[in-house]
Amino acid sequence: MKKLRIGFLSTAGIGKKNWKAIFHSGNAVVSAVASRDVEKSLKFIDDCQRDFTFDEKPLAFGSYEELLASAAVDAVYIPLPTALRKEFVLRAAENRKHVLCEKPCANDASELAEMIVACQKNGVQFMDGVMFMHSPRLAKIREVLDDDKSVGALRRISSAFSFYPGEEFFKNNIRANGALEPAGCLGDLGWYSIRFALWTLNWQMPHTVTAKILAQSEALPDRPSAPTDFSAELFFDGGVSFSFYSSFLTASQQWVHVSGQKGWLLVPDFVHPFNSYEPAFEVNRKTIVTESDVKCPPGVDATIQGHAHAHDARMWRHFAEQIATGKLNADWPMWSTKTQLVLDACFEAARTNALVKIG
């Protein structure tokens, strides 16, 4: 079977995690890496190959344009800063390269719409890099939500995703730079909470949003501020509400709680499972485990994603499988579009200190 050949646009640190996931996917390989300095590309490749070695060493390019023009690349992974993503998604589509894009996908929904149209026009797949969407745990959660007895009619969803990276982060990391990552923690972390809530509600959109920027990075002469502490409240038809909290200022947490008229469901690790082999969740104090054919080997850290059954490897496997069909998956761009629309509304509500209506 021909494996999907992935080109990396940039040597961003998150790429090392995805290199490992592609290695474990079984149906994809990294075939090229590009940065604006070919020496950085070479070093990145050598560092990654040392631990997860592809049979054919990926090509190293000193420009993104060279990689996009390469016949050795079928699809691209784009972890570039959000402010730069539109340009390179459009270029990738023009070069008939399929796209897996980090999140948030764009500065706003109008940009994302242009990106998706370009991909559709050129017959290439678009998908964002939300790994948990490819976990078998979601199917188990859906069974519980739909059984009409465990949780019942939904009333409330709450979520938090945060981490405190230390003060150096706010000086040097692009996620504190409003020019490159204008939505800050909302884009980096809130995207996940919004996505899970929309999935829970079968992609029903909220009608009204309120939100607040609780803190933001320091604005410097060459760098505008970005949200570092953010909260939002969303309202849906049928009396359902959803609140989420995203922050670079509080300790690590990544949970979702779903409340219904008959019970509740808790996912304490919805982004990065505590056990990547058998991710679990709670329903009315009972733990439900997503069983796997492969148990975590003795002495191995179960939180590490580096194996074929982890959700990041599944994401790349699903991406390659879809492309192999020769058909475009319309759901994946829809997921991104709805998440972006809600994120935009939350950001607008926070910046204007006003109630924002959607649709």
Residue pairs with C-beta under 8 A, 6 or more apart in sequence:
1 27
1 324
2 324
3 27
3 28
3 29
3 320
4 27
4 28
4 29
4 74
4 75
4 98
4 319
4 320
4 323
4 324
5 28
5 29
5 31
5 32
5 72
5 73
5 74
5 75
6 22
6 28
6 29
6 30
6 31
6 73
6 74
6 75
6 76
6 77
6 100
6 316
7 30
7 31
7 32
7 33
7 34
7 67
7 68
7 70
7 72
7 73
7 75
7 76
7 77
7 97
8 15
8 18
8 19
8 30
8 32
8 33
8 34
8 44
8 67
8 76
8 77
8 79
9 34
9 64
9 67
9 68
9 76
9 77
9 78
9 79
9 80
9 88
9 92
10 34
10 35
10 64
10 78
10 79
10 80
11 33
11 35
11 40
11 41
11 43
11 44
12 79
12 80
14 79
14 102
15 33
15 44
15 48
15 77
15 79
16 44
16 47
16 48
17 305
17 312
18 77
18 79
18 129
18 312
18 316
19 30
19 48
19 52
20 48
20 51
20 52
20 305
20 306
20 312
21 131
21 305
21 306
21 310
21 312
21 313
21 315
21 316
22 28
22 29
22 30
22 313
22 316
23 29
23 30
23 52
23 54
24 306
24 307
24 308
24 310
24 313
25 308
25 313
25 314
25 316
25 317
25 320
26 308
26 313
26 317
27 317
27 320
27 321
27 324
28 316
28 317
28 319
28 320
29 54
29 55
29 56
29 58
30 48
30 54
30 58
31 56
31 58
31 59
31 72
31 73
31 74
32 58
32 59
32 60
32 61
32 67
32 70
32 72
32 73
33 41
33 44
33 45
33 58
33 59
33 60
33 61
33 67
34 41
34 60
34 61
34 62
34 63
34 64
34 66
34 67
35 41
35 44
35 61
35 62
36 62
36 63
36 64
37 62
38 60
38 61
38 62
41 60
41 61
41 62
42 60
45 57
45 58
45 60
49 57
49 58
59 67
59 70
59 72
61 67
61 70
64 88
64 91
65 91
67 73
67 76
68 76
68 88
68 91
68 92
68 95
68 97
69 95
73 97
74 97
74 98
74 323
75 97
75 98
75 99
75 100
75 124
75 125
75 319
75 323
76 88
76 92
76 97
76 98
76 99
76 100
77 100
77 129
78 85
78 88
78 89
78 92
78 99
78 100
78 101
78 102
79 102
79 129
80 88
80 102
81 174
81 177
81 180
81 181
82 104
82 105
82 106
82 107
82 180
82 181
82 182
82 183
82 187
83 107
83 179
83 180
83 181
83 182
84 180
85 101
85 102
85 105
85 106
85 115
86 106
86 107
86 111
86 112
86 114
86 115
89 99
89 101
89 105
89 115
89 118
89 119
89 126
90 114
90 115
90 118
92 98
92 99
92 124
93 99
93 115
93 118
93 119
93 121
93 122
93 124
94 118
94 122
96 122
96 123
96 124
97 124
98 119
98 124
98 125
98 126
98 319
98 323
99 115
99 119
99 124
99 125
99 126
99 127
100 127
100 128
100 129
100 316
100 319
101 115
101 126
101 127
101 128
101 129
101 336
102 128
102 129
103 128
103 129
103 130
103 187
103 191
103 192
103 336
103 339
104 183
104 187
104 188
104 191
104 339
104 340
104 343
105 112
105 115
105 128
105 336
105 340
106 112
106 115
106 340
107 182
108 340
108 344
109 337
109 340
109 341
109 344
112 336
112 337
112 340
113 337
115 126
116 126
116 333
116 336
116 337
119 125
119 126
119 333
120 126
120 328
120 333
123 328
124 328
125 319
125 322
125 323
125 328
125 329
125 332
126 332
126 333
126 336
127 319
127 322
127 329
127 332
127 333
127 336
128 332
128 335
128 336
128 339
129 315
130 191
130 192
130 195
130 335
131 271
131 305
131 311
131 312
131 314
131 315
132 138
132 192
132 196
132 270
132 271
132 311
133 195
133 199
133 315
133 335
134 311
134 314
134 315
134 317
134 318
135 273
135 279
135 290
135 311
135 314
136 290
136 292
136 314
137 267
137 273
137 279
137 280
137 281
137 290
137 311
138 199
140 281
140 288
140 290
141 265
141 267
141 281
144 150
144 151
144 265
144 283
144 288
145 151
145 154
145 200
145 258
145 265
149 262
150 262
150 263
150 265
150 283
150 284
151 258
151 259
151 260
151 262
151 263
151 264
151 265
151 283
152 260
152 261
152 262
152 263
153 260
153 261
153 262
154 200
154 201
154 240
154 258
154 259
154 260
155 239
155 240
155 241
155 259
155 260
155 261
156 240
156 241
156 242
156 257
156 258
156 259
157 197
157 200
157 201
157 240
157 241
157 242
157 243
157 256
157 257
157 258
157 259
158 242
158 243
158 244
158 256
158 257
158 259
159 193
159 196
159 197
159 242
159 243
159 244
159 245
159 255
159 256
159 257
159 270
160 193
160 244
160 245
160 246
160 247
160 253
160 254
160 255
161 189
161 190
161 192
161 193
161 244
161 245
161 246
161 253
161 254
161 271
162 185
162 189
162 245
162 246
162 247
162 248
162 249
162 250
162 251
162 252
162 253
162 254
163 189
163 247
163 248
163 250
163 251
163 252
164 248
164 249
164 250
164 251
164 252
165 173
165 248
169 175
169 176
169 248
170 176
170 217
170 218
170 228
170 248
174 180
174 181
175 181
175 184
175 185
175 188
175 226
175 248
176 184
176 217
176 226
176 228
176 248
177 217
177 223
177 224
177 226
178 184
178 217
178 219
178 223
178 224
178 225
178 226
179 223
179 224
181 187
181 188
181 226
182 224
182 226
183 190
183 226
183 227
183 343
183 347
184 216
184 217
184 226
184 227
184 228
184 230
184 248
185 226
185 227
185 228
185 229
185 230
185 246
185 247
185 248
186 227
186 230
186 246
186 343
186 346
186 347
186 350
187 343
188 246
189 246
189 247
189 248
190 230
190 232
190 244
190 246
190 343
190 346
191 339
191 343
192 254
192 270
192 271
193 244
193 246
193 256
194 244
194 339
194 342
194 343
194 346
195 335
195 339
196 256
196 267
196 270
197 234
197 242
197 244
197 256
198 204
198 205
198 335
198 338
198 339
198 342
199 335
200 256
200 258
201 236
201 240
203 334
203 335
203 338
204 236
204 237
204 240
205 236
205 338
205 341
205 342
205 358
205 359
206 234
206 235
206 236
206 242
206 342
206 345
206 358
207 235
207 236
207 237
207 357
207 358
207 359
208 234
208 235
208 355
208 356
208 357
208 358
209 232
209 233
209 234
209 235
209 342
209 345
209 346
209 349
209 355
209 356
209 357
209 358
210 232
210 233
210 349
210 355
210 356
211 230
211 231
211 232
211 233
211 346
211 347
211 349
211 350
211 356
212 230
212 231
212 232
212 350
212 353
213 227
213 229
213 230
213 350
213 351
214 229
214 230
214 231
214 247
215 227
215 228
215 229
215 247
215 249
216 225
216 226
216 227
216 228
216 229
217 225
217 226
217 228
218 225
219 225
227 246
227 347
227 350
228 247
228 248
228 249
229 246
229 247
229 248
229 249
229 250
230 245
230 246
230 247
230 346
230 350
231 243
231 244
231 245
231 246
232 243
232 244
232 346
232 349
232 350
233 241
233 242
233 243
234 241
234 242
234 243
234 342
234 346
235 241
236 242
254 268
254 269
254 270
254 271
254 272
255 266
255 267
255 268
255 269
255 270
256 266
256 267
256 270
257 264
257 265
257 266
257 267
258 264
258 265
258 266
263 283
263 284
264 283
264 284
265 281
265 282
265 283
266 281
266 282
266 283
267 281
267 282
268 274
268 281
268 282
269 279
272 303
272 305
273 279
273 280
273 303
273 311
274 280
274 302
274 303
275 296
275 302
275 303
276 296
276 302
276 303
276 304
276 305
276 307
276 309
276 310
276 311
277 292
277 294
277 295
277 296
277 302
277 307
277 309
277 310
278 289
278 290
278 291
278 292
278 295
278 296
278 302
279 289
279 290
279 311
280 287
280 288
280 289
280 290
281 287
281 288
282 288
292 309
293 309
294 307
294 308
294 309
296 302
304 310
305 311
305 312
305 313
307 313
322 328
322 329
341 358
342 358
345 356
345 358
346 356
348 356
349 355
349 356
